[in-house]
Amino acid sequence: MATSVYQINKGINRPIEFKGLRAQYIGYLAVGLVVLLLGFTLLYLAGVNLLLCVATVFLSGGGLFLGVYHLNSTYGQYGLLKRFARRSVPRCVRVRSRKQFLHLNRKEGNHGGGH
């Protein structure tokens, strides 16, 4: 009986890698597979034809694998997280009033100076 052994390679200060997937993409794939399993269960319990359920899950699973491997190869270990973080940074800061800056040089206790 042939057994296959999967190795998870992890060096010092290196991300976990499994079958070419690195870091958080392993988690994305795992969550996607759990969602597919729950989707299959819901479709089957709803009375959808078994062949249609299986075909839907296999096609969605293939899309999931292709999508996750594409994100992994495109963005790398931290690139996708950096892209999401870059979205939340504003392009510019607009100040419509000078009120915040008028009293910066005063030495009053209520403006944070406290001297």
FENCOR-V720209 format. One line per field, one symbol per residue. phi: phi as a letter, one per 20 degrees, with the letter a starting at -180 (. if undefined). psi: psi as a letter, one per 30 degrees, with the letter a starting at -180 (. if undefined). A space follows every 50 residues. Layout:
phi: ???
psi: ???
This chain:
phi: .edddeddebefldffcclnedlfffffffffffffffffffffffnfgf ffffffffffffffffffffffffdmfdfffffffffeeffbdddecegf dfdfefddfednfme
psi: kkkkkkkjkjakgklkkjhfkkbffeeeeeeeeeeeeeeeeeeeffgkke eeeeeeeeeeeeeeeeeeeeeefefaefeeeeeeeeefklelkkjfkgef fegefkilfggfeg.
